[in-house]
């Protein structure tokens, strides 16, 4: 009887360890799933975009209902991904605890997407991406008005600058400075229109945004592979600001006025 109890106890321990291992593996995997109406038979791609390069991770053919599900290894820091259908993509961030559910349409993959289950920061990322899309459409509209002769070059530039400044100000005040360690803060910092970033290390004042996010990520996510890239940008932005201040001080000095 003692031997039987020992075997039973050992089996229970092994079973518990096995279940714990399975749970640990599950915790290390993020899940993104949902439906793409009208997308039956089309290929949907999961891509990693967090380090500046696009890395294809997985793909799936949408079933007759347009349903899909991706399971991928997660991390203990936020990593950045996109779901791509044709030329359109949906951005999101994920760590080892992320589980996202979404609904969208094949013909309006990005503009129609809705998160039915997601972390708060992915709702913020959706808001940022949507605002960027609207900002870009507004800028394109101004350019079209200029090309049609309805605006002068100065009017066009003033209108575009005003729209972009408003967009940047909203990102900084609602996402970057409120919680610089949030995945939404990093995502906001690297928004761009085409090849032109909204926040630039060369733009006066933007160094504060780079420094805030870099400092937070160095503290909370020291293992993130994009941290060195983020810190390098912040340090360059700070150096450029100091150089400008040095030049301004030199120009304002009594000696400079004698020249």
FENCOR-V670551 format. One record per backbone hydrogen bond with DSSP energy under -0.5 kcal/mol. CO is the residue of the C=O (numbers start at 1). NH is the residue of the N-H. E is the energy in kcal/mol with one decimal. If there is no record, write none. Layout:
# FENCOR-V670551
CO:NH:E, CO:NH:E
This chain:
# FENCOR-V670551
1:5:-2.5, 2:6:-2.4, 3:7:-2.5, 4:8:-2.7, 5:9:-2.8, 6:10:-2.7, 7:11:-2.8, 8:12:-2.2, 9:13:-2.3, 10:14:-2.6, 11:15:-2.5, 12:16:-2.5, 13:17:-2.6, 14:18:-2.3, 15:19:-2.6, 16:20:-2.4, 17:21:-2.3, 18:22:-2.2, 19:23:-2.5, 20:24:-2.5, 21:25:-2.4, 22:26:-2.3, 23:27:-2.2, 24:28:-1.0, 26:29:-1.4, 28:74:-5.9, 30:72:-2.2, 31:100:-3.0, 32:70:-2.8, 33:102:-1.8, 34:68:-2.2, 35:37:-0.5, 35:104:-1.9, 36:39:-1.8, 37:106:-2.9, 39:42:-2.3, 42:62:-2.9, 44:60:-2.2, 45:47:-0.5, 45:84:-2.7, 46:57:-2.8, 46:58:-1.5, 47:82:-2.2, 48:55:-2.6, 49:52:-1.2, 53:55:-0.6, 54:56:-0.5, 55:48:-3.1, 58:46:-2.8, 60:44:-2.9, 60:62:-0.6, 62:41:-2.8, 63:66:-2.1, 66:36:-2.2, 67:63:-1.4, 68:34:-2.0, 70:32:-2.1, 72:30:-2.8, 75:96:-2.5, 79:94:-2.4, 80:49:-2.7, 80:50:-1.2, 81:92:-2.1, 82:47:-2.7, 82:84:-0.5, 83:90:-2.4, 84:45:-2.5, 85:88:-1.7, 88:85:-2.6, 90:83:-2.3, 92:81:-3.1, 94:79:-2.4, 95:98:-1.3, 98:31:-2.0, 100:33:-2.5, 101:116:-2.0, 101:117:-1.8, 102:35:-1.6, 103:114:-2.7, 104:37:-2.6, 105:108:-0.5, 106:109:-0.7, 108:105:-0.5, 108:112:-2.3, 110:113:-1.1, 114:103:-2.5, 114:116:-0.6, 117:101:-2.8, 119:122:-0.8, 119:123:-1.3, 120:124:-1.8, 121:125:-2.2, 122:126:-1.9, 123:127:-1.9, 124:128:-2.6, 125:129:-2.7, 126:130:-2.4, 127:131:-2.5, 128:132:-2.5, 129:133:-2.1, 130:134:-2.3, 131:135:-2.5, 132:136:-2.7, 133:137:-2.1, 134:138:-2.1, 135:139:-2.4, 136:140:-2.7, 137:141:-1.9, 138:142:-1.8, 139:143:-2.3, 140:144:-2.1, 141:145:-2.0, 142:146:-2.3, 143:147:-2.6, 144:148:-1.5, 145:150:-2.6, 145:151:-0.6, 146:149:-1.6, 152:156:-2.7, 153:157:-2.3, 154:158:-2.3, 155:159:-2.3, 156:160:-2.4, 157:161:-2.6, 158:162:-2.1, 159:163:-2.0, 160:164:-2.6, 161:165:-2.4, 162:166:-2.0, 163:167:-2.0, 164:168:-2.5, 165:169:-2.4, 166:170:-2.0, 167:171:-2.2, 168:172:-2.6, 169:173:-2.4, 170:174:-2.3, 171:175:-1.8, 171:176:-2.1, 172:177:-2.7, 175:179:-1.1, 179:182:-2.0, 182:185:-0.9, 182:186:-1.4, 183:187:-2.1, 184:188:-2.5, 185:189:-2.2, 186:190:-1.1, 188:191:-1.4, 191:198:-2.5, 191:199:-0.6, 192:194:-0.6, 193:196:-2.0, 195:197:-0.6, 196:193:-2.9, 198:200:-0.5, 200:203:-1.2, 203:206:-1.7, 205:208:-1.0, 205:209:-0.5, 206:210:-2.0, 207:211:-2.6, 208:212:-2.2, 209:213:-2.0, 210:214:-2.4, 211:215:-2.4, 212:216:-1.8, 213:217:-2.6, 214:218:-2.2, 215:219:-1.4, 216:220:-2.7, 217:221:-2.4, 221:224:-1.7, 224:227:-1.7, 226:230:-2.2, 227:231:-3.1, 228:232:-2.3, 229:233:-1.8, 230:234:-2.1, 231:235:-2.8, 232:236:-2.1, 233:237:-2.3, 234:238:-2.3, 235:239:-2.3, 236:240:-2.4, 237:241:-2.0, 238:242:-2.5, 239:243:-2.2, 240:244:-2.2, 241:245:-2.3, 242:246:-2.4, 243:247:-2.3, 244:248:-2.4, 245:249:-2.5, 246:250:-2.1, 247:251:-2.3, 248:252:-1.7, 249:253:-0.6, 250:253:-0.7, 253:257:-1.2, 254:258:-0.9, 255:258:-0.7, 255:259:-0.6, 256:259:-0.7
